[in-house]
């Protein structure tokens, strides 16, 4: 999320920043944001002024009646009624414009850090370093062929029960995948000081919004709803009746007030009836459908695309002390992840590289602003340590502005060597998001001796993706006879087994 005050004070920074991240007509976007901001502030000021005048006039009514100056009392009452209309009109504008402004800001990418290179796509990424010697001789079968030949990887059975982009792992290969995940988790906790967390895999809309998956990437998410639409309509109908009764009670009160003022009963009832009918019609339409959506949203959950969502949201709507962040808060989790991959049709359709369901060890750090750059470097090093321990050749890439994720302000990707493709493929992405996610989650901290709060910085990274690491092991450790050697660091997790596929 973006700070509207920062946009107001430095609009050209956002025009340039969003333009460099592929936003078309960023100048028009910023102009619209500032226009809505001005409308919102005008409505707020108008409403506050009208409220102050109404309160002042209300106090004077009693004084006028005490003096038996009924003419003045009636004038003040009329003024109060008019001001009520002004307050309501301002509130309506404030709600409408405020929502449009929030929605527009929520849909915009984070600004890139100053040292992030320009570029439209992965062609603009910059190689920072390499480690290990890529395997260019010997067998170079694709991991899918290797696994199927061993009878340990079954895509056909998975497709029958779940469709494309699922796999069944069996026997020693299933154990190797489990060993990979456990080894990574042990390394991040025992050697790198991350706190192990076992978080929920199903989260609400707000959690997805907080880390930037919603609203922009809803099509890439799997969701589960525990309340069907018919049930939601039934609940919404009950709630709408409450709204109706509230308006009816309001009308009765207005009738009593007008009658007590001496107005003709017939005129009062007709005016009240017409007003009530109009209000009921509008209230029923808007409140009914809003209530349906509210009931469905309450029971809707999203399957996490990464444990980043669950771990980062552990600090949502909290105010941490500076002492709690003297050392960055570091958390890790090994979880299944679920991605619809709606935007990747035709890419990596065979094999384990791009699955709807996969496991990953995620790292998340919460820091003070001044600590996040150093923590980003540390986190990336923690991911690299896994690849070094497994002796898998890799390179570190600094992503350009056009290839970074929505919430990131700077990202390092680690790419592992795959002999079957003769190239490096992404296996980890480590991002510093600055205060972008914290603003969406309202995650803050307070410095010692200070009254005001500041937004924390959040970072996330893969440490690593288990399935892709398994792919890299299978291909880089494949033998001439089709077996797969087990990396030395994984053998204790495999009961001493040295080869997958051994009789």
C-alpha positions in Angstrom: 0.0 0.0 0.0 1.2 3.5 -0.6 1.2 6.6 1.6 -1.1 9.2 0.1 0.8 11.9 1.8 4.0 10.9 0.1 2.2 10.9 -3.3 0.7 14.3 -2.5 4.1 15.7 -1.6 6.2 14.1 -4.4 3.9 13.1 -7.2 6.7 12.9 -9.8 8.5 10.2 -7.8 5.4 8.0 -8.3 5.0 8.9 -11.9 8.6 7.9 -12.6 8.5 4.9 -10.2 5.3 3.3 -11.6 6.3 4.1 -15.2 9.6 2.2 -14.7 7.6 -0.8 -13.4 5.5 -1.0 -16.5 2.4 1.1 -15.5 1.0 2.8 -18.6 0.0 6.4 -18.4 1.4 6.7 -14.8 1.0 10.5 -15.0 -2.8 10.1 -15.5 -2.9 7.5 -12.7 -1.2 9.9 -10.3 -3.4 12.8 -11.4 -6.5 10.7 -10.7 -5.2 9.7 -7.3 -4.6 13.3 -6.4 -8.0 14.3 -7.7 -9.7 11.7 -5.5 -7.5 12.7 -2.6 -8.7 16.4 -3.0 -12.3 15.3 -3.2 -12.0 13.2 -0.1 -10.4 15.9 1.9 -13.0 18.4 0.8 -15.8 16.1 1.8 -14.2 15.4 5.2 -13.8 19.1 5.8 -17.3 19.9 4.7 -18.7 17.2 6.9 -16.7 18.3 9.9 -17.7 21.9 9.4 -21.4 21.0 9.1 -21.2 18.8 12.2 -19.6 21.6 14.2 -22.3 24.0 13.1 -25.1 21.5 13.9 -23.7 20.9 17.4 -23.5 24.6 18.0 -27.1 25.2 16.7 -28.4 22.3 18.8 -27.1 23.8 21.9 -28.7 27.2 21.1 -32.1 25.6 20.6 -32.5 24.9 24.4 -31.4 28.4 25.2 -34.0 29.9 22.8 -36.8 27.8 24.2 -35.8 28.8 27.7 -36.3 32.4 26.6 -39.6 31.3 25.0 -38.3 32.6 21.7 -40.0 30.0 19.7 -39.3 31.7 16.4 -35.6 31.5 17.0 -36.0 27.9 18.2 -37.8 27.0 15.0 -35.2 28.7 12.9 -32.4 26.8 14.7 -34.3 23.5 14.3 -34.7 24.1 10.6 -31.0 24.9 10.4 -30.1 21.7 12.3 -32.3 19.7 9.8 -30.5 21.3 6.9 -27.1 20.6 8.4 -28.1 17.0 8.9 -28.6 16.7 5.2 -25.2 18.4 4.5 -23.5 15.9 6.9 -25.2 12.9 5.3 -24.3 14.2 1.8 -20.7 14.7 2.8 -20.5 11.3 4.4 -21.9 9.7 1.2 -19.3 11.4 -0.9 -16.5 10.5 1.6 -17.5 6.8 1.6 -17.7 6.6 -2.2 -14.6 8.6 -3.0 -12.6 7.0 -0.1 -13.4 3.5 -1.4 -12.4 4.4 -4.9 -9.1 6.0 -3.7 -8.3 3.0 -1.5 -9.0 0.5 -4.3 -6.9 2.5 -6.7 -4.0 2.7 -4.3 -4.3 -1.0 -3.4 -4.0 -2.1 -7.0 -0.6 -0.3 -7.5 2.8 -2.1 -7.3 5.5 -1.2 -4.8 8.1 1.3 -6.0 11.5 -0.2 -6.7 14.6 0.5 -4.7 17.2 2.9 -6.2 19.7 0.2 -7.1 17.2 -2.0 -9.0 18.0 -2.0 -12.7 15.6 -0.8 -15.3 14.1 -3.5 -17.6 10.8 -4.8 -18.9 11.2 -8.5 -18.2 13.7 -11.3 -17.3 16.0 -10.2 -20.1 16.8 -7.1 -18.0 17.9 -9.1 -14.9 21.5 -8.8 -13.8 23.7 -11.7 -12.8 25.4 -10.9 -9.5 27.3 -14.1 -8.8 27.7 -17.8 -9.6 28.6 -20.8 -7.5 29.7 -24.3 -8.5 30.4 -25.7 -11.9 27.4 -26.6 -14.1 27.2 -30.2 -15.2 27.7 -30.3 -18.9 28.8 -34.0 -19.5 27.2 -37.3 -18.6 23.5 -38.2 -18.7 21.1 -35.3 -18.9 17.7 -36.8 -18.8 14.7 -34.8 -17.8 13.6 -35.4 -14.2 10.2 -36.5 -15.4 11.7 -39.2 -17.6 14.0 -40.3 -14.8 11.2 -40.6 -12.2 8.8 -42.4 -14.5 11.6 -44.9 -15.6 12.2 -45.7 -12.0 8.4 -46.2 -11.4 8.6 -43.6 -8.6 6.9 -40.7 -10.3 3.3 -41.0 -11.7 1.7 -38.1 -13.5 -1.1 -40.3 -15.1 -2.5 -41.4 -11.8 -2.4 -37.8 -10.5 -4.2 -36.5 -13.6 -7.0 -39.1 -13.2 -7.8 -37.9 -9.7 -6.8 -34.2 -9.8 -6.1 -33.1 -13.4 -3.0 -31.6 -14.9 -0.1 -30.1 -12.9 -0.3 -32.7 -10.1 2.0 -35.6 -9.4 2.3 -38.8 -7.3 5.7 -39.5 -5.8 6.3 -43.0 -4.5 8.8 -45.0 -2.5 12.3 -43.8 -2.3 11.5 -40.6 -4.3 8.7 -39.7 -1.9 11.2 -40.2 1.0 13.8 -38.1 -0.8 11.3 -35.2 -1.2 10.5 -35.5 2.5 14.2 -35.5 3.4 14.8 -32.4 1.3 12.1 -30.4 3.1 13.2 -31.6 6.5 16.9 -30.8 5.8 16.0 -27.3 4.7 13.9 -26.6 7.7 16.6 -28.0 10.1 19.2 -25.8 8.4 17.1 -22.6 8.7 16.2 -23.2 12.3 19.4 -24.8 13.7 22.0 -22.9 11.7 20.4 -19.7 10.8 18.2 -18.9 13.8 14.8 -18.8 12.2 11.8 -19.7 14.5 9.9 -22.7 13.2 6.2 -22.0 12.8 3.3 -24.3 11.8 0.8 -21.9 10.4 -2.7 -22.2 8.9 -2.9 -23.2 5.2 -6.3 -21.5 4.8 -6.6 -17.7 5.4 -9.2 -15.0 5.0 -9.3 -12.2 2.4 -7.6 -9.7 4.7 -4.5 -11.9 5.1 -4.2 -12.2 1.3 -4.7 -8.5 0.9 -2.0 -7.8 3.5 0.8 -9.5 1.6 -0.4 -8.3 -1.8 -2.1 -11.3 -3.4 -5.5 -9.6 -3.3 -7.1 -8.0 -5.2 -4.8 -8.1 -8.2 -3.9 -11.9 -8.3 -7.2 -13.5 -7.3 -7.2 -15.7 -10.4 -4.0 -17.3 -9.3 -5.5 -18.5 -6.0 -7.5 -21.5 -4.9 -10.3 -20.7 -2.6 -12.8 -22.6 -0.5 -16.2 -21.4 0.6 -18.0 -23.0 3.4 -21.3 -21.3 2.8 -23.2 -21.7 -0.5 -25.0 -18.8 -2.1 -28.5 -20.0 -1.2 -27.5 -20.0 2.5 -25.9 -16.6 2.1 -29.1 -15.2 0.5 -31.2 -16.6 3.4 -28.9 -14.9 6.0 -28.8 -11.7 4.0 -32.6 -11.6 3.9 -32.8 -11.9 7.6 -30.3 -9.0 8.0 -32.2 -6.9 5.5 -35.3 -7.3 7.6 -33.4 -5.8 10.4 -32.5 -2.8 8.2 -36.1 -2.5 7.2 -37.3 -2.5 10.8 -34.7 0.1 11.7 -36.0 2.4 8.9 -39.6 1.8 10.0 -38.7 2.7 13.6 -37.0 5.8 12.3 -40.2 6.8 10.4 -42.4 6.3 13.5 -40.1 8.5 15.5 -40.2 11.2 12.8 -44.0 11.0 12.8 -44.1 11.5 16.5 -41.8 14.4 16.2 -43.8 16.1 13.5 -47.1 15.5 15.2 -45.8 17.0 18.5 -44.7 20.1 16.5 -48.4 20.7 15.5 -48.3 19.5 11.9 -51.4 18.0 10.2 -51.4 14.3 10.9 -52.5 13.4 7.3 -49.7 15.4 5.8 -47.2 14.0 8.2 -48.2 10.4 7.5 -48.1 10.8 3.7 -44.7 12.5 3.7 -43.3 9.9 6.1 -44.8 7.1 4.0 -43.2 8.4 0.8 -39.9 8.9 2.4 -39.9 5.5 4.0 -40.8 3.8 0.7 -37.9 5.5 -1.0 -35.4 4.7 1.8 -36.6 1.1 2.0 -36.1 0.6 -1.7 -32.6 1.9 -1.7 -31.6 0.3 1.6 -33.0 -3.1 0.6 -31.1 -3.2 -2.7 -27.8 -2.0 -1.4 -27.8 -3.7 2.0 -29.1 -7.0 0.6 -26.4 -7.5 -1.9 -23.8 -6.1 0.4 -25.0 -8.6 3.1 -24.7 -11.5 0.6 -21.2 -10.6 -0.2 -20.3 -10.1 3.5 -21.7 -13.5 4.4 -19.8 -15.3 1.6 -16.6 -13.4 2.5 -16.9 -14.4 6.2 -16.9 -18.0 5.2 -14.4 -17.8 2.3 -10.9 -19.0 2.8 -7.9 -19.0 0.4 -5.4 -21.8 0.2 -2.0 -20.2 0.8 0.2 -19.8 -2.3 3.2 -19.5 0.0 3.7 -19.5 3.8 4.7 -15.9 3.4 1.1 -15.1 3.7 0.6 -16.8 7.1 4.0 -15.8 8.6 3.9 -12.2 7.6 0.3 -11.8 8.9 1.4 -12.8 12.3 2.3 -9.2 13.0 -0.8 -7.7 11.3 -2.6 -5.0 13.4 0.1 -5.0 16.0 2.5 -2.5 17.5 5.9 -4.0 18.4 8.4 -2.5 20.7 11.8 -1.5 19.4 13.3 -4.1 21.7 11.3 -6.8 19.9 13.0 -5.8 16.7 16.5 -5.1 18.1 17.3 -8.3 16.3 15.1 -8.9 13.2 12.1 -11.2 13.9 12.8 -14.3 11.8 10.3 -17.1 11.1 10.3 -20.1 8.9 7.7 -22.8 7.9 7.6 -25.9 5.7 4.1 -26.0 4.2 2.2 -27.1 1.1 1.6 -24.3 -1.3 -1.3 -24.0 -3.8 -1.2 -22.0 -7.0 -3.7 -22.0 -9.8 -1.0 -20.8 -12.2 -3.6 -19.0 -14.2 -1.1 -16.8 -15.9 1.3 -19.5 -16.9 -0.7 -21.5 -19.5 1.6 -23.6 -21.7 4.7 -23.2 -19.4 6.3 -26.3 -17.8 3.2 -28.4 -18.3 5.1 -31.6 -17.7 7.1 -32.4 -14.7 7.4 -30.9 -11.2 8.6 -27.4 -12.0 5.2 -25.7 -12.1 2.6 -27.6 -10.0 -0.7 -26.6 -8.5 0.4 -28.1 -5.2 4.0 -28.2 -3.9 6.0 -27.8 -0.7 8.3 -25.0 0.2 10.3 -23.8 3.1 9.6 -20.1 3.5 11.6 -17.5 5.4 10.0 -14.3 6.7 11.7 -11.4 8.5 10.2 -8.4 10.3 12.7 -5.5 10.8 13.1 -1.9 11.5 13.5 0.2 8.3 17.2 0.7 8.8 17.9 -3.0 9.1 16.0 -4.4 6.1 18.8 -4.0 3.5 21.3 -6.0 5.6 18.6 -8.6 6.4 17.8 -9.0 2.7 21.4 -9.9 2.0 21.5 -12.3 5.0 18.2 -14.0 4.0 19.5 -14.5 0.5 22.7 -16.0 1.9 20.6 -18.4 4.0 18.9 -19.7 0.9 22.2 -20.0 -0.9 23.6 -22.0 2.0 21.1 -24.8 1.2 22.2 -25.0 -2.4 25.9 -25.1 -1.4 25.2 -27.9 1.1 23.5 -29.9 -1.6 26.4 -29.0 -4.0 24.0 -27.7 -6.7 25.4 -25.1 -9.1 23.5 -21.9 -9.0 23.6 -18.2 -9.8 22.2 -15.1 -8.0 20.2 -12.7 -10.2 19.1 -9.1 -9.3 15.7 -8.7 -10.8 15.0 -5.6 -12.9 12.0 -3.4 -12.2 9.8 -5.1 -14.8 10.3 -8.6 -13.5 9.9 -8.1 -9.8 6.8 -9.2 -7.9 3.9 -6.9 -7.0 5.0 -6.2 -3.4 8.7 -6.2 -3.7 11.0 -3.2 -3.8 14.1 -5.3 -4.5 14.5 -9.0 -5.3 17.3 -11.5 -5.6 16.4 -14.7 -7.5 18.5 -17.9 -7.1 18.6 -20.0 -10.2 19.8 -23.6 -10.1 21.5 -25.5 -13.0 19.3 -28.1 -14.8 21.4 -30.3 -17.1 18.3 -31.4 -19.2 17.6 -27.8 -20.2 21.2 -26.7 -20.3 20.2 -23.5 -18.3 19.6 -22.1 -14.9 16.0 -22.1 -13.5 14.6 -20.2 -10.6 14.6 -22.1 -7.3 14.3 -19.2 -4.7 13.1 -15.6 -4.7 14.2 -13.3 -1.8 12.5 -9.9 -1.6 12.6 -6.8 0.6 9.1 -5.3 0.5 10.0 -2.3 2.6 6.9 -0.9 4.4 4.5 -1.8 1.5 3.0 -4.9 3.1 3.1 -3.4 6.6 0.9 -0.5 5.5 -1.7 -3.0 4.1 -1.6 -5.0 7.4 -1.1 -2.0 9.7 2.0 -3.6 11.3 4.0 -1.0 13.3 6.6 -0.6 15.9 7.4 2.1 18.5 10.9 3.4 19.2 12.0 3.8 22.8 11.0 7.2 24.1 8.9 8.1 21.1 5.1 8.6 21.0 4.6 8.1 17.3 4.7 4.7 15.6 6.4 3.6 12.4 5.7 0.9 9.9 7.9 -2.2 10.1 9.7 -3.6 7.0 8.9 -7.1 5.8 11.0 -9.5 3.9 10.3 -13.0 2.5 12.3 -15.7 0.7 12.2 -19.3 -0.4 14.6 -21.4 1.6 13.9 -23.4 -0.8 11.1 -24.6 -3.0 11.2 -28.4 -2.2 9.8 -29.7 -5.6 12.3 -27.6 -7.6 15.1 -28.7 -5.4 14.1 -32.3 -5.9 14.2 -31.7 -9.6 17.7 -30.2 -9.4 18.9 -33.2 -7.3 17.4 -35.7 -9.7 19.0 -34.1 -12.7 22.4 -33.2 -11.3 22.9 -36.5 -9.4 21.6 -38.9 -12.1 23.8 -41.9 -12.9 24.4 -43.7 -16.2 22.2 -46.6 -15.0 19.3 -44.3 -14.3 19.6 -44.2 -10.6 19.9 -41.0 -8.6 22.7 -40.5 -6.1 21.6 -39.1 -2.7 23.6 -35.9 -1.7 25.8 -36.6 1.3 23.9 -34.2 3.6 20.6 -36.0 2.9 21.8 -39.5 3.6 21.1 -39.3 7.4 17.5 -38.4 6.5 17.3 -41.4 4.1 18.5 -44.0 6.6 21.9 -44.1 5.0 20.5 -44.8 1.5 23.1 -43.8 -1.2 21.0 -44.2 -4.3 17.3 -43.7 -5.2 16.3 -46.5 -7.5 18.6 -49.1 -5.9 17.1 -52.5 -5.6 
